[in-house]
Amino acid sequence: MKKTFFLSLCVAIITLPSCITIRPGEVGVKQKLGKLDEVILEEGLHSYFPLTTRVIVAPVRTENIEIALNLPSREGLNVGSEISILYRIEKKKVPALIETVGLDYENIIRSVFRSSSADVCAQFYAKDMHSGKRSEIENEIKKKMATNLEDKGIIIEAVLMKSIKLPDGLYSSIEDRLEAEQDAMRMQFIIQQEQLEAERKIIEAEGNRDAQKILSEGLTDEILQLRKIEAFLKLSQSQNAKVIIGSGMDTPVMIGNEE
């Protein structure tokens, strides 16, 4: 009687469903008798029969892989680098990814990155990885990785070159070149300022010359005589003038004392 009860209890425990909780940023796929179910389990509580079924959980949030390696350059140098790869798994392709690749897909991403980065970086000079072309290199690596991974359901969101370590000699030469370029730009600015100042002085001189020319052309004998008469009248109206001596058209002379 006890043996029968024990066997019945074991069968009941085995046949009772188990529960699993899918957390936010994850999905689950049931595998029954070795066959994957196409239905994707969203976040929440789900039941399954552990005797015949198991639930494979895969993250679909954005994940980060850190890789440190030497990148080859166009001139044959090895450039030390630290790379971050941001990726996520496409939710609807999780069953196919598990079936074809398994859950060890990060190794696939690393291998594809090494191949893609070597192909892309070999087209650029080492100094380009340390300049404004870094974003172009990152985008090219991302595109090349996407062609190999997107059909598997792995979406590459970004490839970020966090740090680049150039060979010491090359780094010094880049600094020298940048300093020389800055000096050249500074000298060019000074030359431009001098040219502008010279042009300003020429314009000012030409203006003065034209003004004098216009003035001299307008000063006829009649006008000069009129100006003398006007000056004579002003002098005669001065309260301080006592004696004004004139000699025809000559300039008058004033003699007198102040009051």
C-alpha positions as CSV (number, residue, x, y, z in Angstrom):
1,M,0.0,0.0,0.0
2,K,2.8,2.4,0.9
3,K,4.7,1.4,-2.2
4,T,1.7,2.1,-4.4
5,F,1.2,5.5,-2.7
6,F,4.8,6.4,-3.2
7,L,4.7,5.5,-6.9
8,S,1.5,7.5,-7.4
9,L,3.1,10.5,-5.6
10,C,6.2,10.4,-7.9
11,V,4.1,10.2,-11.0
12,A,2.0,13.1,-9.8
13,I,5.1,15.2,-9.1
14,I,6.6,14.4,-12.5
15,T,3.4,15.1,-14.4
16,L,2.7,18.4,-12.6
17,P,3.6,21.4,-14.7
18,S,6.5,23.6,-13.7
19,C,6.6,27.4,-14.0
20,I,9.2,29.8,-15.3
21,T,9.3,33.6,-15.2
22,I,10.5,35.5,-18.2
23,R,12.0,38.8,-17.1
24,P,11.9,42.1,-19.0
25,G,14.3,42.2,-21.8
26,E,14.1,38.4,-22.3
27,V,12.1,35.9,-24.3
28,G,11.7,32.2,-24.0
29,V,11.3,29.3,-26.4
30,K,9.9,25.9,-25.5
31,Q,11.8,22.9,-26.6
32,K,9.6,19.8,-26.5
33,L,11.2,16.4,-27.1
34,G,14.1,18.2,-28.7
35,K,12.0,20.2,-31.1
36,L,11.8,24.0,-30.8
37,D,8.4,25.7,-30.6
38,E,7.9,28.7,-33.0
39,V,5.8,30.5,-30.3
40,I,7.9,33.0,-28.4
41,L,7.2,33.4,-24.7
42,E,7.1,37.1,-23.7
43,E,7.9,38.4,-20.2
44,G,5.7,37.0,-17.4
45,L,4.9,33.6,-15.8
46,H,4.7,30.5,-18.1
47,S,4.1,26.8,-17.3
48,Y,5.6,23.7,-19.0
49,F,6.0,20.0,-18.3
50,P,9.6,19.4,-17.3
51,L,9.4,15.7,-18.2
52,T,9.1,16.5,-21.9
53,T,9.8,20.2,-22.2
54,R,12.3,22.8,-21.3
55,V,12.3,26.5,-21.8
56,I,15.3,28.3,-23.4
57,V,15.6,31.9,-22.3
58,A,17.5,34.4,-24.5
59,P,18.0,38.2,-23.9
60,V,16.7,40.6,-26.5
61,R,17.9,43.8,-24.8
62,T,20.9,45.7,-26.0
63,E,24.1,43.9,-25.0
64,N,27.7,45.1,-25.0
65,I,30.8,43.1,-26.0
66,E,34.3,44.5,-25.1
67,I,37.2,43.5,-27.4
68,A,40.8,44.5,-27.2
69,L,43.0,43.7,-30.2
70,N,45.5,45.1,-32.7
71,L,44.0,46.5,-35.9
72,P,46.1,46.4,-39.1
73,S,46.6,49.7,-41.0
74,R,47.1,50.4,-44.6
75,E,50.9,51.0,-44.1
76,G,51.2,47.7,-42.3
77,L,51.3,48.9,-38.7
78,N,49.5,47.3,-35.8
79,V,47.3,49.8,-33.9
80,G,46.2,48.8,-30.4
81,S,42.5,49.4,-29.8
82,E,39.6,48.8,-27.4
83,I,36.3,48.2,-29.1
84,S,32.7,48.1,-27.8
85,I,30.1,46.3,-29.9
86,L,26.5,47.1,-29.1
87,Y,24.1,44.4,-30.4
88,R,20.7,42.9,-29.8
89,I,18.8,39.8,-30.9
90,E,15.8,40.2,-33.1
91,K,12.9,38.8,-31.1
92,K,11.1,37.0,-33.9
93,K,14.3,35.2,-35.0
94,V,15.2,33.8,-31.6
95,P,14.0,30.3,-32.4
96,A,16.0,30.2,-35.7
97,L,19.1,31.6,-34.0
98,I,19.0,29.0,-31.2
99,E,18.5,26.3,-33.8
100,T,21.3,27.3,-36.2
101,V,23.8,28.9,-33.8
102,G,22.8,28.2,-30.2
103,L,23.2,30.4,-27.3
104,D,26.9,30.8,-27.8
105,Y,26.4,33.5,-30.4
106,E,28.8,36.0,-28.8
107,N,31.7,34.0,-30.2
108,I,30.2,34.3,-33.6
109,I,29.9,38.1,-33.2
110,R,33.6,38.3,-32.0
111,S,34.8,36.2,-35.0
112,V,32.8,38.3,-37.5
113,F,34.1,41.5,-35.9
114,R,37.8,40.4,-36.2
115,S,37.4,39.6,-39.8
116,S,35.4,42.8,-40.7
117,S,37.6,45.1,-38.7
118,A,40.8,43.7,-40.4
119,D,39.3,44.2,-43.8
120,V,38.1,47.7,-43.1
121,C,41.1,49.0,-41.2
122,A,43.5,47.7,-43.8
123,Q,42.1,50.4,-46.2
124,F,42.9,53.3,-43.8
125,Y,46.1,54.8,-42.5
126,A,46.9,54.5,-38.9
127,K,46.6,58.2,-38.4
128,D,43.0,58.0,-39.7
129,M,42.0,55.9,-36.7
130,H,43.1,58.8,-34.5
131,S,41.4,61.5,-36.5
132,G,38.0,62.5,-37.8
133,K,37.8,59.4,-39.9
134,R,37.3,57.2,-36.8
135,S,33.5,57.5,-37.2
136,E,33.8,56.5,-40.8
137,I,35.8,53.4,-39.9
138,E,33.3,52.5,-37.2
139,N,30.4,52.7,-39.6
140,E,32.2,50.6,-42.3
141,I,32.9,47.9,-39.7
142,K,29.3,48.0,-38.6
143,K,28.0,47.6,-42.2
144,K,30.3,44.7,-42.9
145,M,29.3,42.9,-39.8
146,A,25.6,43.5,-40.5
147,T,25.9,41.7,-43.9
148,N,27.0,38.5,-42.1
149,L,24.8,38.7,-39.0
150,E,21.5,40.3,-39.7
151,D,20.1,37.3,-41.5
152,K,20.8,35.2,-38.3
153,G,18.8,37.7,-36.3
154,I,21.7,39.6,-34.7
155,I,21.4,43.3,-35.1
156,I,24.6,45.4,-34.7
157,E,23.6,48.7,-33.3
158,A,27.0,50.3,-33.0
159,V,30.8,49.7,-33.2
160,L,32.6,52.1,-30.9
161,M,36.4,52.5,-31.0
162,K,36.9,53.5,-27.3
163,S,40.6,54.0,-27.4
164,I,43.4,53.9,-30.0
165,K,47.1,53.5,-29.2
166,L,49.3,54.5,-32.1
167,P,53.0,53.6,-32.3
168,D,55.1,56.1,-30.4
169,G,57.0,57.4,-33.4
170,L,53.8,57.9,-35.4
171,Y,52.0,59.7,-32.6
172,S,54.9,62.1,-32.3
173,S,54.9,62.8,-36.1
174,I,51.1,63.4,-36.0
175,E,51.6,65.9,-33.2
176,D,54.4,67.7,-35.1
177,R,52.2,67.8,-38.3
178,L,49.3,69.2,-36.4
179,E,51.4,71.8,-34.7
180,A,52.9,72.8,-38.1
181,E,49.4,73.1,-39.6
182,Q,48.4,75.3,-36.7
183,D,51.4,77.5,-37.3
184,A,50.7,77.8,-41.0
185,M,47.1,78.7,-40.3
186,R,48.2,81.3,-37.8
187,M,50.7,82.8,-40.3
188,Q,48.1,82.8,-43.0
189,F,45.7,84.7,-40.7
190,I,48.4,87.3,-40.0
191,I,49.2,87.7,-43.7
192,Q,45.5,88.2,-44.4
193,Q,45.3,90.9,-41.7
194,E,48.3,92.7,-43.1
195,Q,46.8,92.6,-46.6
196,L,43.5,94.0,-45.3
197,E,45.4,96.8,-43.5
198,A,47.4,97.6,-46.6
199,E,44.2,97.7,-48.7
200,R,42.6,100.0,-46.1
201,K,45.5,102.4,-46.2
202,I,45.4,102.5,-50.0
203,I,41.7,103.2,-50.0
204,E,42.2,105.9,-47.4
205,A,45.0,107.5,-49.4
206,E,43.0,107.4,-52.6
207,G,40.1,109.0,-50.8
208,N,42.2,111.8,-49.5
209,R,43.8,112.3,-52.9
210,D,40.3,112.5,-54.6
211,A,39.1,114.9,-51.9
212,Q,42.1,117.2,-52.5
213,K,41.6,117.0,-56.2
214,I,37.9,117.9,-56.0
215,L,38.7,120.7,-53.6
216,S,41.5,122.2,-55.7
217,E,39.4,122.0,-58.8
218,G,36.6,123.9,-57.1
219,L,38.8,126.7,-55.8
220,T,38.6,129.3,-58.6
221,D,39.9,132.9,-58.3
222,E,36.3,134.1,-57.9
223,I,35.6,131.7,-55.0
224,L,38.9,132.6,-53.3
225,Q,38.0,136.3,-53.6
226,L,34.5,135.6,-52.1
227,R,36.1,133.7,-49.2
228,K,38.4,136.6,-48.5
229,I,35.5,139.0,-48.4
230,E,33.6,136.7,-46.0
231,A,36.6,136.5,-43.8
232,F,37.0,140.3,-43.9
233,L,33.3,140.8,-42.9
234,K,33.7,138.4,-39.9
235,L,36.8,140.2,-38.8
236,S,35.1,143.6,-39.0
237,Q,32.3,142.3,-36.7
238,S,34.6,141.2,-34.0
239,Q,34.3,143.1,-30.8
240,N,38.0,142.8,-30.1
241,A,39.1,144.4,-33.4
242,K,40.1,148.1,-33.3
243,V,41.8,148.8,-36.6
244,I,41.5,146.8,-39.8
245,I,43.9,147.7,-42.6
246,G,43.1,146.4,-46.1
247,S,44.9,146.9,-49.3
248,G,42.6,146.3,-52.2
249,M,42.3,142.5,-52.7
250,D,45.1,141.7,-50.3
251,T,44.4,139.9,-47.0
252,P,43.3,142.5,-44.4
253,V,45.4,143.0,-41.2
254,M,43.8,143.6,-37.9
255,I,45.5,145.8,-35.2
256,G,44.0,146.3,-31.8
257,N,43.8,145.2,-28.2
258,E,41.3,143.1,-26.3
259,E,38.8,144.9,-24.1
